[in-house]
Amino acid sequence: MTHLLSILAATLAAGIGSVWLAAGLMRMGWLSGLDGASRGRGEQHLLSLAAGALLATAFLHLMPEALESAVGA
């Protein structure tokens, strides 16, 4: 049960952290141009970064649990 709670906590922390990182980068103007045309493209890249970080953290923390349960079966 403690493994499940640590997995959930790490996934939540990574998800919130990646969204904060993306919001901070957008606020500082990184990956977005000064003109309005390229701004949307930068926001899409940052959103993809946040979603990828969330999924990577979730799968990397779930992989040992899955392998451990498969060995016991």
C-alpha positions in Angstrom: 0.0 0.0 0.0 2.9 2.4 0.7 4.2 1.8 -2.8 0.9 2.9 -4.2 0.9 6.0 -2.2 4.4 6.9 -3.2 3.6 6.3 -6.8 0.5 8.5 -6.6 2.5 11.2 -4.7 5.3 11.2 -7.3 2.9 11.3 -10.2 1.0 14.2 -8.6 4.3 16.1 -7.9 5.6 15.6 -11.4 2.3 16.6 -13.0 2.1 19.8 -10.9 5.8 20.5 -11.3 5.7 20.1 -15.1 2.7 22.4 -15.4 4.4 25.0 -13.2 7.6 24.7 -15.3 5.6 25.2 -18.5 3.7 28.2 -17.0 7.0 29.7 -15.8 8.6 29.3 -19.2 5.6 30.8 -20.9 5.6 33.8 -18.6 9.3 34.4 -19.2 8.7 34.2 -22.9 10.8 31.2 -23.8 9.7 29.1 -26.7 7.3 31.8 -27.8 8.0 34.6 -30.3 7.3 38.2 -29.8 4.7 38.2 -32.5 1.3 36.7 -32.1 1.7 34.2 -34.9 4.4 32.0 -33.3 3.1 32.4 -29.7 0.6 29.6 -30.1 3.2 27.2 -31.4 5.4 27.8 -28.3 2.5 27.2 -26.0 1.7 23.9 -27.7 5.4 22.8 -27.2 5.2 23.6 -23.5 1.9 21.8 -23.1 3.5 18.8 -24.8 6.4 19.0 -22.4 4.1 19.0 -19.4 2.1 16.1 -20.7 5.1 14.1 -21.6 6.7 14.6 -18.2 3.5 13.5 -16.5 3.2 10.3 -18.5 6.9 9.5 -18.2 6.8 9.8 -14.5 3.7 7.7 -14.2 5.0 4.9 -16.3 8.5 4.9 -14.8 7.1 4.6 -11.3 4.5 1.9 -12.3 7.0 -0.3 -14.2 8.7 -1.8 -11.1 5.4 -2.6 -9.6 4.2 -4.3 -12.8 7.4 -6.4 -13.1 7.2 -7.4 -9.4 3.6 -8.5 -9.6 4.3 -10.5 -12.8 7.1 -12.4 -11.1 4.9 -13.4 -8.3 2.1 -14.7 -10.5 
